[in-house]
Amino acid sequence: MKNIFISFVVAASFLSSAFAVCAEETPPVQSVQPAPSVQTMPQVEQTQPTQSVQPISSNEQNQNVQPQPVVLKNIAEEANSAAEVQEPAKKPVKDPSIELTNKINAFIIQKNLRSNGRQIFSGISVINQPISHPDYAKYRVFAYEEAYLSALTTFFKSVALDIKAETEQKVFNDQSSNRAKFEEELNEEQTSFSSVIDKTLALTGAKLDAALKEYGIDPAQYNAAPADQKKTMLSNAFTQKTVQRFSKSLGGVTTLQTFFMNNEEGTGAVGVIIAYSPKIESVAEALKIGKKPAIDKTGKPLAQLLPLDNSEKLSTMLGTRLLIDEYGPVIVAFGQWANSSVSEDPAIRAEYRNAAFEQASAMAFKEISAFLNQSYTAEIETERSKILNEFAVKEGKTGMITEQKEREIIDKVFRQAQAHTSSYLQGAQTLTQWIYQTPEGHEMVGVVVSYSFNDIMQAKTMFDKEPHTGTQEVKKEYDPSYEEGAVTMDLDTF
């Protein structure tokens, strides 16, 4: 009896050790401690025969085995957690045009721009190429001009709009009993050879092609299936057409602020805010005819108002700004372009750079001309249609007739806008030319031009005064004031 009991204990100890070894071989599972029965083996010989040792119950054995499914579940959870760490959720890419819309609206509210009789309009345009494109800087300028034109369209639409609308509905409904029947029409291509062709149908493959060619018939044309035929049974088309036309000549529209944004993928957009008010227009009208604007306020010199020595800041400025310098109102225009040359020859790069400066200078002078006066014409034609058709279709290949339906939405927009400027800019001054190398390696160039009554007077004094014939004193036409005023465009003034 004693030997049997010892054998039972040894077997139980072996099973417990086997479970422990299996647990140790599984990496994520915590090792299972051996069963207490292994340590009690030496004590069995000292036990009195009358004292019975209770065998290890099945419940005690299960306590060592049961944790395994739980541990396996933890392994899956740990694996999922590791996968989440290795593959984080991808953040959604922001749309730069949407972001700019929000920022522009916030800027307008924060600065209280719609006050003091000003009208504020904005426009946004997406840059057609990513920031990695070699001509990105040029595409950015184009995007600004498109955004400006969009804002200008909105502005002129509010002041000079001729609109014509046309609504039309066409309904056709055929409820005849034979509405799905197709009339047999004589096929113009049928000739006297048709009977020969019918007889030749018995031939196959090359014999058929050869027979057709003998009678001057192209096998490819013969084998082509006739076109499907359609017969309309129901048609309901609702169409709304609108034509907007506006044309006006006006001065005094200035760029109030420009915005630039790029998202994580390098896609960018340009936004612009333009401003108009009667006071701004009065400045444009006065400068256009060479008169002093009726605004006595003066401020700091342009060298203190503008970051003329910071090309990075100048690269963010496009269009015009109406400022107050030490002589009074002055319009400042910013033009820019890019040098896309990748030549290693410095002389060639310099030639491309000079050409880029010419483009930037022309843009700046055009901006001043547009501020003084520009004629704008535009036409926007839109069409919206809802179409429901029901028709019978006769398949050309099989001759089977089926009924089909189609639903369509027509959404079309045609826009055409033209802005013309024409001004005699006597006295316009080039304040600076700058070059900026962007972090992405684009070489941008720019020109800053100013135009004011003082500039006009200096030009007239230099070129228009009569030859000096004696001691006659030249009459001074303008006595400048040196009182300091606002640093940037004074929104309370304009």
Disulfide bonds with the S-S distance in Angstrom:
none
